[in-house]
């Protein structure tokens, strides 16, 4: 018995329903060619729907991907199937695109299938933010204790060494100088940690993030990154953010310096890419907030260096975790604290020749109650892109 035709209201709104879904949905015909895609699929593959429709599925995923075998099995059995934690990463899309896959027959006797891709990495990153913020709170308590219990005795030790220096010979004076130098080094370390104990409200203003990045690039090119080529991929329509300019400069200087050091002084093709983008749809529930906060502003620092060792990737923003022989391991912990104080999150994706530090930040709500993100979404060019 033939199925009754779909109600006109359902047909009329089908595209809207698909585009409202947060997961990538694509239709593939019997020959393996993409025949339709929703907005999330366009974002996932970084292609428009008409462009996707000119490609075969095998052109979009890694060679020999389990997704291709899954599609063939669905056609053979004529029933839906799922597979979890499949890596669809490619050089163009990025190396870490882990998804859960659902494939089902389209039901029109043509061997066409519908594929749903649920990306796991975003949810896992959000969970890790709680760990990063907890680590920052632990460092705050430790810094307060160090400032109180260590700095005072250190000043006494340094004073005693200076007195001894006037009463000893040249040979022993080197030892008293060593005591003073090491004492000063410990004091500087404690001073850096005291930054974690500052819980005063941030002094904020309207900040042009592109001006911040340009300033950081000039500083880097004049010093520690003079051997590196910089690439910029900016969204020129990105609105200003409500933040502390000096702290944001500190954040990006730290990230760019780490990237330059990962490339090494002898690199011949070292590249650091600075990018900004508007990414609607990312929301995070933060402490003290009853509703999730939208984080549409994305800022990335990417390098083609050797990458972060796998054994420390999960603890990269913890205090005292470092790969540098002379590093303190406080730089990225402080970066995570500053971004958290601004209401944002930071995450790292690292593979050989492609390491990305990604910062997601909220928008500032205007006096009329609308955020700059809402105003941006009202722009015709943005609506056309959605």
C-alpha positions as CSV (number, residue, x, y, z in Angstrom):
1,X,0.0,0.0,0.0
2,X,1.6,3.3,-1.1
3,X,2.4,5.9,1.6
4,X,0.2,9.0,1.6
5,X,2.0,12.2,0.5
6,X,3.6,14.3,3.2
7,X,1.5,17.2,4.4
8,X,2.4,20.4,2.6
9,X,3.2,22.1,6.0
10,X,5.8,19.4,6.7
11,X,7.4,19.6,3.2
12,X,7.5,23.4,3.5
13,X,9.3,23.4,6.8
14,X,11.5,20.4,6.2
15,X,14.5,22.5,5.1
16,X,14.1,24.8,8.1
17,X,14.0,21.8,10.5
18,X,17.1,20.3,9.0
19,X,19.0,23.6,9.2
20,X,18.0,24.0,12.8
21,X,19.7,20.7,13.8
22,X,23.1,21.1,15.5
23,X,24.5,18.0,13.8
24,X,25.7,17.6,10.2
25,X,23.1,15.9,7.9
26,X,23.9,14.9,4.3
27,X,22.1,12.9,1.7
28,X,24.1,10.7,-0.6
29,X,22.8,9.0,-3.7
30,X,23.5,5.4,-4.9
31,X,26.6,6.5,-6.7
32,X,28.1,8.1,-3.6
33,X,27.4,11.7,-4.7
34,X,26.2,14.3,-2.1
35,X,22.7,15.4,-3.1
36,X,21.8,17.6,-0.1
37,X,23.2,19.0,3.1
38,X,22.0,21.1,6.0
39,X,23.7,24.2,7.5
40,X,25.6,22.2,10.1
41,X,27.1,20.0,7.3
42,X,28.2,23.1,5.4
43,X,30.0,24.3,8.6
44,X,31.5,20.8,9.3
45,X,33.0,20.4,5.8
46,X,33.6,24.2,5.3
47,X,31.7,24.1,2.0
48,X,28.4,25.6,0.8
49,X,25.6,23.1,-0.1
50,X,26.0,23.7,-3.9
51,X,29.7,23.0,-3.6
52,X,29.2,19.9,-1.5
53,X,26.7,18.6,-4.2
54,X,29.5,18.5,-6.7
55,X,31.5,16.1,-4.6
56,X,31.4,12.4,-3.9
57,X,31.4,11.3,-0.2
58,X,34.7,9.6,-0.7
59,X,36.3,13.0,-1.7
60,X,35.3,14.5,1.6
61,X,36.5,11.9,4.1
62,X,39.9,10.2,4.6
63,X,40.9,7.4,2.3
64,X,39.4,4.1,3.4
65,X,37.3,5.8,6.1
66,X,35.0,3.5,8.1
67,X,32.1,5.8,7.0
68,X,32.3,4.5,3.4
69,X,32.1,0.9,4.6
70,X,29.2,1.8,6.9
71,X,27.2,3.3,4.0
72,X,27.7,0.1,1.9
73,X,26.5,-2.0,4.8
74,X,23.4,0.1,5.2
75,X,22.6,-0.3,1.5
76,X,23.1,-4.0,1.7
77,X,21.0,-4.6,4.8
78,X,18.5,-1.8,4.1
79,X,18.5,-0.8,7.8
80,X,20.0,1.9,9.9
81,X,23.4,1.5,11.5
82,X,25.6,3.5,13.9
83,X,29.3,3.7,14.6
84,X,31.0,5.7,17.4
85,X,34.2,7.7,17.7
86,X,35.2,7.7,14.0
87,X,37.9,10.1,13.0
88,X,37.0,12.1,9.8
89,X,40.0,14.4,10.1
90,X,41.7,15.5,6.9
91,X,44.5,18.0,6.2
92,X,41.9,20.5,4.9
93,X,39.4,20.1,7.8
94,X,41.9,19.5,10.5
95,X,43.3,16.4,12.0
96,X,40.9,16.0,15.0
97,X,37.3,15.6,13.8
98,X,36.0,12.7,15.9
99,X,32.3,12.0,15.3
100,X,29.5,9.5,16.1
101,X,27.9,8.4,12.8
102,X,24.3,7.4,12.1
103,X,23.5,6.1,8.6
104,X,20.0,5.2,7.4
105,X,18.3,4.4,4.1
106,X,16.4,7.2,2.6
107,X,13.5,4.9,1.9
108,X,12.9,5.8,-1.7
109,X,14.1,2.5,-3.3
110,X,17.2,4.3,-4.9
111,X,19.9,3.1,-2.5
112,X,20.3,6.7,-1.3
113,X,21.2,7.2,2.3
114,X,21.0,9.9,5.0
115,X,24.2,10.4,7.1
116,X,24.2,12.2,10.5
117,X,27.5,13.2,12.0
118,X,27.6,14.1,15.7
119,X,30.9,15.8,16.5
120,X,32.2,14.8,20.0
121,X,35.1,17.1,20.4
122,X,33.1,20.2,21.4
123,X,31.3,18.5,24.3
124,X,34.6,17.0,25.5
125,X,36.3,20.4,25.3
126,X,33.5,22.0,27.4
127,X,34.0,19.3,30.1
128,X,37.7,20.0,30.2
129,X,37.1,23.7,31.0
130,X,35.9,22.7,34.5
131,X,39.3,21.0,35.0
132,X,41.2,24.1,33.8
133,X,39.2,26.4,36.1
134,X,39.6,24.1,39.0
135,X,43.4,24.1,38.4
136,X,43.4,27.9,38.3
137,X,41.6,28.0,41.7
138,X,44.2,25.5,43.1
139,X,47.0,27.7,41.9
140,X,45.3,30.8,43.5
141,X,45.3,29.1,46.9
142,X,48.9,28.0,46.5
143,X,50.0,31.4,45.4
144,X,48.5,33.1,48.4
145,X,50.2,30.7,50.7
146,X,53.6,31.2,49.0
147,X,53.3,35.0,49.1
148,X,52.7,34.9,52.8
149,X,55.0,32.0,53.9
150,X,58.0,32.4,51.5
151,X,58.5,36.0,50.5
152,X,59.2,37.3,54.0
153,X,61.9,34.7,54.9
154,X,63.4,35.3,51.5
155,X,63.9,39.0,52.1
156,X,65.7,38.1,55.4
157,X,67.9,35.6,53.5
158,X,68.8,38.2,50.9
159,X,69.6,40.8,53.5
160,X,71.9,38.5,55.4
161,X,73.7,37.6,52.2
162,X,74.2,41.2,51.4
163,X,75.7,41.8,54.8
164,X,78.0,38.8,54.5
165,X,79.1,40.1,51.1
166,X,80.8,43.1,52.7
167,X,82.8,41.0,55.2
168,X,84.1,38.1,53.0
169,X,86.8,37.9,50.4
170,X,86.5,37.8,46.7
171,X,86.3,34.1,46.5
172,X,83.4,33.8,48.9
173,X,81.7,36.9,47.5
174,X,80.6,34.8,44.5
175,X,78.7,32.5,46.9
176,X,76.9,35.4,48.5
177,X,76.1,36.8,45.0
178,X,74.7,33.4,44.1
179,X,72.4,33.4,47.2
180,X,71.1,36.9,46.2
181,X,70.5,35.9,42.6
182,X,68.6,32.7,43.4
183,X,66.6,34.5,46.1
184,X,65.6,37.1,43.5
185,X,64.6,34.3,41.0
186,X,62.3,32.7,43.6
187,X,60.7,36.1,44.4
188,X,60.0,36.6,40.7
189,X,58.4,33.2,40.5
190,X,56.2,34.0,43.6
191,X,55.3,37.4,42.1
192,X,54.1,35.6,38.9
193,X,52.0,33.3,41.0
194,X,50.5,36.2,42.9
195,X,48.7,37.1,39.7
196,X,46.4,34.1,40.4
197,X,45.2,35.6,43.7
198,X,43.9,38.8,42.1
199,X,40.1,38.5,42.2
200,X,39.2,42.1,41.7
201,X,36.7,42.9,38.9
202,X,38.4,43.3,35.5
203,X,38.6,46.9,34.3
204,X,37.0,46.5,30.9
205,X,36.6,48.7,27.8
206,X,35.7,48.3,24.2
207,X,38.6,46.4,22.6
208,X,39.4,45.9,18.9
209,X,40.8,42.4,18.9
210,X,42.5,42.9,15.6
211,X,44.4,45.9,17.0
212,X,45.5,43.6,19.9
213,X,46.7,40.9,17.5
214,X,48.5,43.4,15.2
215,X,50.3,44.8,18.3
216,X,51.3,41.3,19.4
217,X,52.5,40.5,15.9
218,X,54.7,43.7,15.8
219,X,56.2,42.9,19.2
220,X,56.9,39.3,18.1
221,X,58.4,40.2,14.8
222,X,60.7,42.7,16.5
223,X,62.0,40.1,18.9
224,X,61.4,36.4,19.6
225,X,59.6,35.6,16.3
226,X,61.7,37.5,13.8
227,X,62.4,34.2,12.1
228,X,58.7,33.3,11.6
229,X,56.3,34.1,8.8
230,X,52.9,35.4,10.0
231,X,49.6,34.7,8.2
232,X,46.4,36.6,9.1
233,X,42.8,35.4,8.5
234,X,40.5,38.0,10.0
235,X,36.8,38.5,9.9
236,X,36.7,42.2,9.2
237,X,33.1,42.5,10.4
238,X,33.9,41.2,13.9
239,X,32.6,43.7,16.5
240,X,34.7,44.9,19.4
241,X,34.8,42.9,22.6
242,X,34.3,44.1,26.2
243,X,37.5,43.2,27.9
244,X,40.9,44.3,29.3
245,X,43.3,45.2,26.5
246,X,46.5,44.7,28.6
247,X,45.4,41.3,29.8
248,X,44.4,40.2,26.2
249,X,47.8,41.4,24.9
250,X,49.4,39.3,27.6
251,X,47.3,36.2,26.5
252,X,48.2,36.4,22.9
253,X,51.9,37.3,23.5
254,X,52.1,34.2,25.6
255,X,50.5,32.0,22.9
256,X,52.5,33.5,20.0
257,X,55.8,33.1,22.0
258,X,55.0,29.5,22.7
259,X,54.3,29.0,19.0
260,X,57.6,30.6,18.0
261,X,59.5,28.5,20.5
262,X,57.7,25.3,19.2
263,X,59.0,26.2,15.7
264,X,62.5,26.7,16.9
265,X,65.1,29.3,15.9
266,X,66.4,27.3,12.9
267,X,63.1,26.8,11.2
268,X,63.0,27.6,7.5
269,X,59.3,27.3,6.8
270,X,57.9,28.3,10.3
271,X,54.5,29.9,10.1
272,X,52.1,31.3,12.8
273,X,48.6,31.9,11.7
274,X,46.4,34.4,13.6
275,X,42.6,34.1,12.8
276,X,39.3,35.5,14.0
277,X,35.8,34.3,13.2
278,X,32.2,34.6,14.2
279,X,30.8,31.2,15.2
280,X,27.2,31.3,16.3
281,X,25.8,28.3,18.2
282,X,28.5,27.6,20.8
283,X,27.1,27.9,24.3
284,X,28.5,27.2,27.7
285,X,27.0,27.2,31.2
286,X,29.3,29.1,33.5
287,X,29.5,29.2,37.3
288,X,27.1,31.8,38.7
289,X,25.0,31.9,35.5
290,X,21.5,30.4,35.4
291,X,21.5,30.2,31.6
292,X,24.1,29.1,29.1
293,X,26.3,31.9,27.7
294,X,26.8,32.3,24.0
295,X,30.5,32.2,22.9
296,X,30.4,33.3,19.3
297,X,33.8,35.0,19.0
298,X,36.6,32.7,18.0
299,X,40.3,33.7,18.1
300,X,43.0,31.2,17.0
301,X,46.8,31.0,17.2
302,X,48.0,28.2,15.0
303,X,51.6,27.0,14.2
304,X,53.2,24.3,12.1
305,X,55.7,23.3,14.7
306,X,56.5,19.9,16.3
307,X,53.3,19.9,18.4
308,X,52.6,19.3,22.1
309,X,53.7,15.9,23.5
310,X,50.7,13.6,23.9
311,X,51.4,12.8,27.5
312,X,50.8,16.5,28.7
313,X,48.0,17.6,26.3
314,X,45.3,16.9,28.8
315,X,47.2,18.9,31.5
316,X,48.5,21.7,29.4
317,X,46.7,24.5,31.3
318,X,47.7,23.1,34.8
319,X,50.3,25.0,36.7
320,X,53.9,23.8,36.6
321,X,53.3,21.7,33.4
322,X,55.9,22.6,30.8
323,X,58.1,21.2,28.1
324,X,60.7,23.9,28.5
325,X,63.9,23.1,30.4
326,X,63.8,26.6,32.0
327,X,60.1,27.1,32.0
328,X,58.0,27.6,35.1
329,X,54.8,26.1,33.7
330,X,52.7,29.1,34.8
331,X,52.2,30.9,31.4
332,X,49.3,28.8,30.1
333,X,47.7,28.5,33.5
334,X,47.6,32.3,33.7
335,X,46.3,32.5,30.1
336,X,43.4,30.1,31.1
337,X,42.7,32.2,34.2
338,X,42.5,35.5,32.2
339,X,40.3,34.0,29.5
340,X,38.0,32.4,32.3
341,X,37.8,35.8,34.0
342,X,36.6,37.2,30.6
343,X,33.9,34.6,30.5
344,X,35.5,32.6,27.8
345,X,37.2,29.2,27.3
346,X,40.5,28.2,25.7
347,X,41.4,24.8,24.2
348,X,44.4,23.3,22.4
349,X,44.4,20.8,19.5
350,X,47.8,19.6,18.7
351,X,49.2,17.3,16.1
352,X,52.6,17.3,14.3
353,X,52.8,20.4,12.1
354,X,49.5,21.7,13.2
355,X,48.9,23.1,16.8
356,X,45.9,25.3,17.4
357,X,45.1,27.3,20.5
358,X,41.4,28.3,20.2
359,X,39.8,30.9,22.3
360,X,36.0,31.3,22.4
361,X,34.7,34.6,24.0
362,X,31.2,36.0,24.7
363,X,29.8,39.2,23.3
364,X,29.1,42.4,25.3
365,X,25.4,43.1,25.9
366,X,24.4,46.6,24.8
367,X,22.1,48.9,26.8
368,X,19.1,47.8,24.7
369,X,19.6,44.3,26.1
370,X,20.7,42.8,22.7
371,X,24.2,41.5,22.3
372,X,26.5,42.5,19.5
373,X,26.1,38.9,18.3
374,X,22.3,39.4,17.9
375,X,23.0,42.6,16.0
376,X,25.5,40.8,13.8
377,X,23.0,38.1,13.0
378,X,20.6,40.7,11.8
379,X,23.0,41.8,9.1
380,X,21.9,40.7,5.6
381,X,25.3,39.3,4.7
382,X,25.4,37.1,7.8
383,X,21.8,35.9,7.3
384,X,22.7,35.0,3.7
385,X,25.7,33.0,5.0
386,X,23.5,31.1,7.5
